[in-house]
Amino acid sequence: MSSCPYRHVGAGGHVADSGSDEQYTFFSFVCCAGIVAGQAHDEKSKVAGQYLFDAALAKIASCLSRLNFAPIFLIDPLLQKSSRFNFISMPKLVVMLRVKNGAPFVHQWLACYEKLADEIVVLDNGSTDGTDVVLKNHPKVVDLISTQGYNEGRDKNLLYNRVRLRQPEWCLWVDIDEIFEPAVTRKHLDRLMSSRLATRFSFRRFHFIDLHHFAASWFRLNYTAGPDRLLWKEHPAGYFEDKILDSPNVKGISGLKLPTTYRIMHLGYVSKDLVEQKAALYNGLIAPEKAYNIQGMYMHNERKLRWHNNRFDPRVMGINALLTTLMMRQWIIKAWRLVRAGAAENVASDMQQDAHTKTKAA
C-alpha cells in the first residue's frame, strides 16, 4: 500500500497525524496540481497526476467519513477510488455467531464475513450436520464453544464473554442465514467505525422468499424498514437480556445510534423445509404462537421484489428511500404516543392532586 506523507494507519489500527491543518491544506493544493499535471501528454505526468488525484479522493473520503450524516451515495464511489490509500482507522472488529445446523448457509456466510471481520467467535448449540466442523477449520474463527439446550440469552452472554477475551473495539452480531450485500466491504465498515460520535450502527434485513426475491408487501416492508442488526462499539456495560427466546440485540451500550442503508440478505425463509424446521423448533419449546408466525413467513401469495446487487441501481435507491420514509414515520408515531402517554400521565397526576386538595379542604 502506498503511504501518505501526512496521515497513515499505524500498527493496531491507530491513525497517526504528522502534519498541521496548514500542511493538509498544502497537501490538498498539491493534489489539485496533480490533477492538472495528469492532463499532460507525458505518460509519467499522467501517472503522477492519477496518483495524486486518487490521494485527493481518499482524503475527501476520510473527511466525509467523520461526518455521520454524509450521504452514503457520495462516500461509496470515493472509497472505491481510494483503494490505494488508507486514511481511515481500522479498529478491531469481532463478529459473533450463535448457530445450530447451519450447513445450508455456512460456506456462503464464511465467504462474506472472512472479508469483513478481524476475528470470528462462535457458539455452537449442538449442531449435528457438520456446521461446527466447517467453522472450526476456518482461519478467521479463533474460538468455538458449545452448549446444549435452547436458551438464547444464556448463549449470547456466554458468547459475549468469550468475545471480550479477544479485546475487540467493535462487535457485530449476525445469524448464520444473514449475509451482507456483495458491495459491502471492510472499508465501508471502517468508515462507520471511525465515527467520533456514533457508538452503534444498524442494518436492515431483507427477508428472502426465494434465492432471487425478497418479501415486499406493505406489511413486510414496514417490518424491514426498522434496521434490527447492530454493529456496536464495545463497552463493559454491554449485555444481552436473559431470555430463553428472543434476546435479539445487545443492551447497555449508550450513545448515538445511527441507521445505515447497507443491506443484509436474510435467507432463512427461502424454502418451505427451512421454515418448517424453525417452526418445529419454536413449537417444541415454549412458543407455539411464535411457530405460527414463522410458518407465515413462508409467505403464501406474498408480494415479492427482485433483488439487485448494485447499490446504485435506481430501483435499489428507490426502495431504500421508501424504507427510510417508513422508518421515519414509525419514529414519529412512537414519539407521538410517548407524548400522549406523558400528557395523560400529567392529567391523571393533576386530577389526583386536585382530589387530594379538596379532601384536605373538606
Secondary structure as the mmCIF struct_conf table of DSSP 4:
data_model
#
loop_
_struct_conf.conf_type_id
_struct_conf.id
_struct_conf.beg_label_comp_id
_struct_conf.beg_label_asym_id
_struct_conf.beg_label_seq_id
_struct_conf.end_label_comp_id
_struct_conf.end_label_asym_id
_struct_conf.end_label_seq_id
BEND BEND1 PRO A 5 TYR A 6
STRN STRN1 ARG A 7 VAL A 9
HELX_RH_3T_P HELX_RH_3T_P1 ALA A 11 GLY A 13
STRN STRN2 VAL A 15 ASP A 17
BEND BEND2 GLY A 19 GLY A 19
HELX_RH_AL_P HELX_RH_AL_P1 ASP A 21 ALA A 37
TURN_TY1_P TURN_TY1_P1 GLY A 38 GLN A 39
BEND BEND3 ALA A 40 ASP A 42
HELX_RH_AL_P HELX_RH_AL_P2 GLU A 43 SER A 65
TURN_TY1_P TURN_TY1_P2 ARG A 66 ARG A 66
TURN_TY1_P TURN_TY1_P3 ASN A 68 PHE A 69
BEND BEND4 ALA A 70 ALA A 70
HELX_RH_AL_P HELX_RH_AL_P3 ILE A 72 LYS A 81
TURN_TY1_P TURN_TY1_P4 SER A 82 ARG A 84
BEND BEND5 ILE A 88 ILE A 88
STRN STRN3 LEU A 93 VAL A 99
BEND BEND6 LYS A 100 ASN A 101
TURN_TY1_P TURN_TY1_P5 ALA A 103 PHE A 105
HELX_RH_AL_P HELX_RH_AL_P4 VAL A 106 TYR A 113
TURN_TY1_P TURN_TY1_P6 GLU A 114 LEU A 116
BEND BEND7 ASP A 118 ASP A 118
STRN STRN4 GLU A 119 ASP A 124
BEND BEND8 ASN A 125 ASN A 125
BEND BEND9 THR A 128 GLY A 130
HELX_RH_AL_P HELX_RH_AL_P5 THR A 131 LYS A 136
TURN_TY1_P TURN_TY1_P7 ASN A 137 ASN A 137
BEND BEND10 HIS A 138 HIS A 138
TURN_TY1_P TURN_TY1_P8 PRO A 139 LYS A 140
STRN STRN5 VAL A 141 SER A 146
BEND BEND11 GLY A 149 GLY A 149
HELX_RH_AL_P HELX_RH_AL_P6 GLU A 152 ARG A 164
TURN_TY1_P TURN_TY1_P9 LEU A 165 ARG A 166
BEND BEND12 GLU A 169 GLU A 169
STRN STRN6 TRP A 170 TRP A 173
TURN_TY1_P TURN_TY1_P10 ILE A 176 ASP A 177
STRN STRN7 GLU A 178 PHE A 180
TURN_TY1_P TURN_TY1_P11 PRO A 182 ALA A 183
HELX_RH_AL_P HELX_RH_AL_P7 ARG A 186 MET A 193
TURN_TY1_P TURN_TY1_P12 SER A 194 SER A 194
BEND BEND13 ARG A 196 LEU A 197
STRN STRN8 ALA A 198 HIS A 207
STRN STRN9 PHE A 208 PHE A 208
BEND BEND14 ILE A 209 HIS A 212
STRN STRN10 HIS A 213 ALA A 215
BEND BEND15 SER A 217 SER A 217
HELX_RH_AL_P HELX_RH_AL_P8 TRP A 218 ALA A 225
BEND BEND16 GLY A 226 GLY A 226
STRN STRN11 ARG A 229 LYS A 233
TURN_TY1_P TURN_TY1_P13 PRO A 236 ALA A 237
STRN STRN12 TYR A 239 TYR A 239
BEND BEND17 ILE A 244 LEU A 245
BEND BEND18 ASN A 249 ASN A 249
STRN STRN13 LYS A 251 LYS A 251
BEND BEND19 GLY A 255 GLY A 255
STRN STRN14 LEU A 256 HIS A 266
TURN_TY1_P TURN_TY1_P14 GLY A 268 TYR A 269
BEND BEND20 VAL A 270 SER A 271
HELX_RH_AL_P HELX_RH_AL_P9 LYS A 272 GLY A 284
TURN_TY1_P TURN_TY1_P15 LEU A 285 ILE A 286
HELX_RH_AL_P HELX_RH_AL_P10 PRO A 288 GLY A 296
TURN_TY1_P TURN_TY1_P16 MET A 297 TYR A 298
TURN_TY1_P TURN_TY1_P17 HIS A 300 ASN A 301
STRN STRN15 LYS A 304 ARG A 306
TURN_TY1_P TURN_TY1_P18 ARG A 311 PHE A 312
BEND BEND21 ASP A 313 ASP A 313
HELX_RH_AL_P HELX_RH_AL_P11 PRO A 314 ALA A 361
#
